[in-house]
Amino acid sequence: VQLQASGGGLVQAGGSLRLSCAASGFTFSSYAMGWFRQAPGKEREFVAAINWDGGSTAYADSLKGRFTISRDNAKNTLYLQMNSLNPEDTAVYYCAQRRGGFLRQSSSRLAEYAYWGQGTQVTVSS
């Protein structure tokens, strides 16, 4: 299993970024996927998750309305559209493969995810 996150960078507050996660080594369309982030000195936290066909999504309450998770199973790629970014969104963003195709109440938990990408840095300047 390989997960390659990309699309991070430096952006001004109020700006947007779209992250991508290219998946390989497994049947991408069979698994739910998630995005997490980790800011310096903080624990890794849940951002968003999507089920196997994109029909169901979940978000951290604080990010609803600004971030959108999506997937393209034909391209084996997961996306995270991030709008109205602020300096508190500065973090390394990770994509991860969930253990199974469906979302559960527990889908925000790190332990629910079997494989992780290397992360992409997002820095939001004020």
RABELLIN-V484597 format. One record per helix or strand. SS is the DSSP state (2 for helix, 1 for strand). FROM is the first residue (numbers start at 1). TO is the last residue. Records with the same first field share a line. If there is no record, write none. Layout:
SS: FROM-TO  FROM-TO
//
This chain:
1: 2-6  9-12  17-24  33-38  45-50  57-59  64-64  67-72  77-82  91-98  113-116  120-125
2: 28-30  61-63  87-89  110-112
//
